[in-house]
Amino acid sequence: MSVVNVTKDGVFGPGEHDFGGSYVPEGLRKALDKLDAAFQYYKNDEQFEREFDYYLREYIGRPNPLYYAERLTRELGGAKIYLKREDLNHTGAHKINNTVGQVLLAKRMNAGRVIAETGAGQHGVATATVCALFDIPCTIYMGEVDTQRQALNVFRMQMLGAEVIAAKSGNRTLKEAVDEALMDYAENYEDTFYLLGSAVGPHPFPLMVRHFQSVIGREAKRQCLEKEGRLPDLITACVGGGSNAIGLFYPFVDDPAVNIVGVEPAGKGLDSGVHAAPLCTGKPDVIHGFKCYVMEDAENCHSIAAGLDYPGVGPEHSYYKAIGRAEYTSIDDEQALNAFLTLSKTEGIIPALESSHAIAYAMETAPKMDKDQIIIVSLSGRGDKDVAQVFDMLKAREGELQNA
Ligand SMILES: *Cc1c(COP(=O)(O)O)cnc(C)c1O
């Protein structure tokens, strides 16, 4: 029996701990029921599975390597560090696994259009990419402030043929983009598919995103057995909404010898309140139609990595924390930046700032472990998108040093 106890309505651990579920108005409920029925059917459909496998292999470039970071391991002098190379996927991150899976479902459901929300633009670009591939009209909602901060990603989406709508209410960032996308979906669900970007949101999204992202952990498990003849001692990943993490974790969840650690962004420090670490500091509550750990002060939500900047977190991570199957810790902006620079110098791999949180945790932990132990880190994406930001931060840091 699995340690993961989840009802058919997507409620994790009903009774003692309950996370997930669906807290939505009637119009959305109908849309989500229809989506759930399609997902339940196609996830067991052989033809669907074959088509998904085809695109994973031929379009995304899977399987990607489980790479032994030998120089980093030697420098740290402890456990062997392996990197699961999601950064080598087409479009440069794990997000494409999920967008390919969902667009195939959209096609099966005869959707006339796809909509999605995006914060920094990464999920918007991954969605626009698969809509170009499958010739489906695509509308991306993005906070107006974010469209200005991430003008290049707006242009990328437009080049890929998507329409980008700037959300102009409230703070004009991710939350408003989600609100407007949900309104669109509730009104148009008969012919519209809402392609959600992480393992969050009302049922069935968390289970569906986990299903498509689990390829990360299935591959990593097989590759580790091939290379080392045994399972890893520790697996770790950064947690924003939690999709790359649940993709790595889920296939190992019933292997009790494998320790699981999720890494949240501590931003400017957990004590400062300026972070995005709901599992480390928050309380169970309802946000965006589902129950999970939620940050105390969502207004202060911040991370050096835009992709981790979310005040809630996936319900399955909330459940793993509650039952003690996984541990959740945090890494602050400064530590993530140092890991970004260290991996670049030691391995010639520039990681995304998001992934750098997991790298930093592995760097901190490996020296405390034995040399024959094994760590697998999800390298969720590549850092090309972050180079200009890091340049500015290092300039500012230099200025501080000169003034000191
Ligand atoms: C979006 C993103 C994340 C965070 O999303 P999860 O759903 O928590 O995985 C992490 N890494 C990269 C590279 C991203 O683009």
The ligand as an SDF file (V2000), in Angstrom:
LIG
                    3D

 15 15  0  0  0  0  0  0  0  0999 V2000
    8.7940   27.4140  -12.8020 C   0  0  0  0  0  0  0  0  0  0  0  0
   10.0990   26.8460  -12.3710 C   0  0  0  0  0  0  0  0  0  0  0  0
   10.2700   26.2530  -11.0910 C   0  0  0  0  0  0  0  0  0  0  0  0
    9.2010   26.2420  -10.0460 C   0  0  0  0  0  0  0  0  0  0  0  0
    8.0620   25.5190  -10.3410 O   0  0  0  0  0  0  0  0  0  0  0  0
    7.7010   24.1480   -9.6360 P   0  0  0  0  0  0  0  0  0  0  0  0
    6.3000   23.9310  -10.0370 O   0  0  0  0  0  0  0  0  0  0  0  0
    7.8580   24.3570   -8.1490 O   0  0  0  0  0  0  0  0  0  0  0  0
    8.6330   23.1310  -10.1390 O   0  0  0  0  0  0  0  0  0  0  0  0
   11.4870   25.6800  -10.7910 C   0  0  0  0  0  0  0  0  0  0  0  0
   12.5220   25.7020  -11.6610 N   0  0  0  0  0  0  0  0  0  0  0  0
   12.3970   26.2670  -12.8840 C   0  0  0  0  0  0  0  0  0  0  0  0
   13.5870   26.2430  -13.7960 C   0  0  0  0  0  0  0  0  0  0  0  0
   11.1950   26.8600  -13.2820 C   0  0  0  0  0  0  0  0  0  0  0  0
   11.1000   27.4240  -14.4920 O   0  0  0  0  0  0  0  0  0  0  0  0
  1  2  1  0
  2  3  1  0
  2 14  2  0
  3  4  1  0
  3 10  2  0
  4  5  1  0
  5  6  1  0
  6  7  2  0
  6  8  1  0
  6  9  1  0
 10 11  1  0
 11 12  2  0
 12 13  1  0
 12 14  1  0
 14 15  1  0
M  END
$$$$
